[in-house]
Amino acid sequence: MEKLQICSENYKKWKNIALTANNLEEVKKATSRAFFWLELHSAFLFLELLEKTKKNDNNLQLKVLKAKSIICKKLVDYSEELLKEL
């Protein structure tokens, strides 16, 4: 649940920035980040529900683990992008 809350808070933050931005470039950047966090939220929610409903399916658990690693990779890429901007 903590992951979902973090995603939700970041989505709201970037959505508000997009809605109050002064120029088109800021809007594009903020909108892109808002959608990133919304996509992440959806992925985490789906995986969490999947894990709860199919606890005894080892094959599915491996797929969930692989999906989580892909999400982690996206977070690393996002972090690298932020670091480049700083």
N, C-alpha and C positions, 0 to 999 in steps of 0.2 A: 504493500500500500504506500510505503514511503516514496517509491519510484513514481507512482502515479501522481502523488501530490507535487513532487518536484516538477514533473512534466507539466502538470496543470498550471502551476504558478508561473513557470517560464513562458508557457503559451500565452497566458493572460498579460504578462509583462510585455512581450513582444507585440501582441495584438494592440495593446494600448499605445505603444510607441508608434506602430504603423498608422494608427488612426490620428495621431497628433503630430506626425512628422511634417517638417516644413518644406521638404523637396522630394522629388520623385525617387532619387537614389536612396534616401533614408527609408521611404515607404517600401521600396523593393527589398532592401536588406532586412528590414523588420518583418515584413510579410514572409519572406523566405524562412527566417528563424522561427516565426510563429508556427508555420506549417511543419517545420522540422520537429518542434516539440509536440505538436498535435499528432503527428505520425508516430512518434516515439510512445506517446501515451496510449494510442490505439494498439500498438504492437505489444506493449507490456500488459495491457488489459487482456488482450486476446490470449497471450501466453499464460497469464495467471489463471484465467478461466479454464483453459485447456488442461493445465496441470492439475487443477482441482477435480475435474471431471474424469480424467483418465490416469489416475495415480498408478495403476498396476500395469500399464502398457510400457514396457521397456523400450520398444522401438520408438514410440511417440516421445518418450522422455529424452532419447538421443536427439531427435529432431528439434525438440524444444531447446535443448542445450546448444545445438548448432545455431538456432535462431537467436538465442541470447548472445552468442559470440558475435554474430553479425551486428546486433544492436550495439554491442560494446565497441566494435570497429567504427560504427557511425559516430559514436560519442567521441572517440579518439580523433577522428577526422574533424569533427566540429570543434574540439578543443584546439587542435592545430591551427584551424582557420582563425579562431579568436586570438591565439598567440601571435600570428602573423600580423593581425591588425594592430596589436599593441606595439 
